[in-house]
Amino acid sequence: MGYDLHITRRENWFDEEGPLITAAEFEAAVDHDPDLALVPVPNGWLGDREPVAQLAADAVLLQEAGLHWCAGRISSKTQ
């Protein structure tokens, strides 16, 4: 069984309005954490979740773990 993790400044993670976590704040947090690395968004990406940070070990990205910034919120899902 998996779970969802939501990081937000809003009262409830599902609220449409409220304080945002900006993309710049997310990217700065990733830049300051040696265990995280930003994953470049592919050219032509039409998805709604960007940017994406992955946990990194020895400079190899672990694809099964990630933090996704979208619409002022950060989320992660495990399986």
C-alpha positions as CSV (number, residue, x, y, z in Angstrom):
1,M,0.0,0.0,0.0
2,G,1.3,3.5,-0.8
3,Y,0.6,6.9,0.5
4,D,0.5,10.6,-0.7
5,L,2.5,13.4,0.9
6,H,1.4,17.0,0.5
7,I,3.4,20.0,1.5
8,T,1.5,23.3,1.4
9,R,0.9,26.6,3.0
10,R,-2.9,26.3,2.6
11,E,-5.1,25.2,5.4
12,N,-6.0,22.0,3.5
13,W,-3.8,20.5,0.8
14,F,-6.8,20.3,-1.6
15,D,-7.8,24.0,-1.3
16,E,-7.8,25.8,-4.6
17,E,-6.9,29.2,-3.0
18,G,-4.5,30.3,-0.4
19,P,-0.8,31.0,0.1
20,L,1.5,29.4,-2.5
21,I,5.0,27.8,-2.5
22,T,6.6,29.4,-5.5
23,A,8.6,27.4,-8.0
24,A,11.6,29.6,-7.1
25,E,11.2,28.6,-3.4
26,F,11.0,24.9,-4.4
27,E,14.0,25.1,-6.6
28,A,16.0,27.0,-3.9
29,A,15.1,24.3,-1.3
30,V,16.3,21.6,-3.7
31,D,19.5,23.5,-4.5
32,H,20.3,23.6,-0.8
33,D,19.7,19.9,-0.1
34,P,22.5,17.6,-1.4
35,D,20.1,14.6,-1.4
36,L,17.9,16.2,-4.0
37,A,18.4,17.0,-7.7
38,L,16.1,18.8,-10.1
39,V,15.1,16.7,-13.1
40,P,14.9,18.7,-16.3
41,V,11.5,18.9,-17.9
42,P,11.7,17.3,-21.4
43,N,11.1,19.5,-24.4
44,G,7.5,19.4,-25.4
45,W,6.3,18.4,-21.9
46,L,2.6,18.9,-21.7
47,G,2.1,17.6,-18.2
48,D,0.9,19.7,-15.3
49,R,3.6,18.9,-12.8
50,E,6.9,20.8,-13.0
51,P,9.5,21.2,-11.8
52,V,10.3,17.8,-10.4
53,A,13.0,16.9,-7.8
54,Q,14.3,13.4,-7.3
55,L,16.2,11.9,-4.5
56,A,19.8,11.3,-5.6
57,A,22.4,8.8,-4.4
58,D,25.9,9.1,-5.7
59,A,24.7,11.4,-8.5
60,V,22.3,8.6,-9.8
61,L,18.7,9.7,-9.7
62,L,16.4,7.3,-8.0
63,Q,13.3,7.3,-10.3
64,E,11.0,5.8,-7.7
65,A,11.1,8.8,-5.4
66,G,10.2,12.3,-6.3
67,L,8.8,15.6,-5.1
68,H,6.5,17.3,-7.6
69,W,5.8,21.0,-7.5
70,C,2.5,22.1,-9.1
71,A,0.2,25.0,-8.6
72,G,1.9,26.2,-5.4
73,R,2.0,22.8,-3.7
74,I,4.5,20.0,-3.4
75,S,3.5,16.4,-3.5
76,S,5.0,12.9,-3.5
77,K,3.5,9.5,-3.9
78,T,4.9,6.1,-2.9
79,Q,3.7,2.7,-4.1
